[in-house]
């Protein structure tokens, strides 16, 4: 096999072969395909403490206290 390398668009799950390679690939009975897709960055999950500070959970029957009350001695 002779390696042929190109970048292609994927449309509805189908790899679109560039025009300049269609003729030579049409004559091939079998090809070997290796796909390298771009790495998508995952959005980091917010820290649970930051999330709770922004969206406190209220529990029925328990009075919430202020930060100052929490640190009183």
GROMACS elastic network, one bead per residue, 0.5 to 0.9 nm:
[ bonds ]
;  ai    aj funct       b0    kb
    1    31     6  0.80717   500
    1    32     6  0.84220   500
    4    21     6  0.84791   500
    6    17     6  0.84172   500
    6    18     6  0.78555   500
    6    21     6  0.87813   500
    7    17     6  0.84931   500
    7    18     6  0.81699   500
    8    15     6  0.64073   500
    8    16     6  0.57816   500
    8    17     6  0.61614   500
    8    18     6  0.67393   500
    9    14     6  0.82655   500
    9    15     6  0.60162   500
    9    16     6  0.55609   500
    9    17     6  0.79417   500
    9    18     6  0.88552   500
   10    13     6  0.57701   500
   10    14     6  0.53270   500
   10    16     6  0.60528   500
   11    14     6  0.51844   500
   11    15     6  0.65229   500
   11    16     6  0.70404   500
   12    15     6  0.85213   500
   17    20     6  0.83262   500
   17    21     6  0.66489   500
   17    22     6  0.62500   500
   17    25     6  0.88636   500
   18    21     6  0.57261   500
   18    22     6  0.65231   500
   19    22     6  0.52944   500
   19    23     6  0.77500   500
   20    23     6  0.71369   500
   20    24     6  0.82946   500
   21    24     6  0.56083   500
   21    25     6  0.60815   500
   21    26     6  0.84526   500
   22    25     6  0.52108   500
   22    26     6  0.58373   500
   22    27     6  0.87448   500
   23    26     6  0.52048   500
   23    27     6  0.67177   500
   24    27     6  0.55138   500
   24    28     6  0.69254   500
   25    28     6  0.51732   500
   25    29     6  0.83655   500
   25    30     6  0.88312   500
   25    31     6  0.79754   500
   26    29     6  0.78938   500
   28    31     6  0.68701   500
   37    40     6  0.89078   500
   41    44     6  0.87679   500
   42    45     6  0.86588   500
   43    46     6  0.89655   500
   44    47     6  0.87607   500
   45    48     6  0.84790   500
   46    49     6  0.83908   500
   46    50     6  0.68019   500
   46    51     6  0.63898   500
   47    50     6  0.52736   500
   47    51     6  0.62040   500
   47    52     6  0.86980   500
   48    52     6  0.60956   500
   48    53     6  0.85243   500
   49    52     6  0.51066   500
   49    53     6  0.60780   500
   49    54     6  0.86322   500
   50    53     6  0.50654   500
   50    54     6  0.62894   500
   50    55     6  0.85316   500
   51    54     6  0.52412   500
   51    55     6  0.59638   500
   51    56     6  0.79862   500
   52    57     6  0.70778   500
   53    56     6  0.57220   500
   58    62     6  0.77864   500
   58    63     6  0.84846   500
   58    64     6  0.76018   500
   59    62     6  0.57296   500
   59    63     6  0.80632   500
   59    64     6  0.86349   500
   60    63     6  0.80757   500
   65    68     6  0.81374   500
   65    69     6  0.60562   500
   65    70     6  0.65379   500
   66    69     6  0.51673   500
   66    70     6  0.62281   500
   66    71     6  0.88529   500
   67    70     6  0.50322   500
   67    71     6  0.64669   500
   67    72     6  0.88586   500
   68    71     6  0.52894   500
   68    72     6  0.62586   500
   69    72     6  0.52663   500
   69    73     6  0.87508   500
   70    73     6  0.85723   500
